[in-house]
Amino acid sequence: RNAAMSEIGDIAKYTNNKSPELQLLLKKRAVPALIKRLKDKEDSCYAALTIGNFGADAEAAIPALVKIAKQPTRNSCAEIGLYDIGEKGRKFLTAEQIKDVESSKNYKYDSDYNKAKPIKPKEQPKPSPPIKEGEG
């Protein structure tokens, strides 16, 4: 389920402003289903992050995300979802929450063992000039 939610979020993110028909279909079918998933403790984080990928199309999820974000145990997934929805979602976040979300989005995983080094092609020997008649 989590992988499927993630894929739906990717589709929503990459079709935003490119395919109005698909965008409308996702808004009408996927957003309500994701809002229901927010109630499930196991799926709520993926659902919140996926909802954020819909941007303004997921404004219907704001009340549910706000409820989760205001729980005593801080839920960064709900905060990220609210942030990604846009200004209407961000107005429910504190300045500290916004700063935390922005710093987490700017964090880039960088490790030497994860970087591929380019392979240099072996130099091919230059061909010898052709032997002319009468030489050699």
Helices and strands as residue ranges (DSSP letters): H 2-15, H 20-37, H 44-53, G 55-61, H 62-69, H 76-85, H 87-90, H 95-106, G 112-114
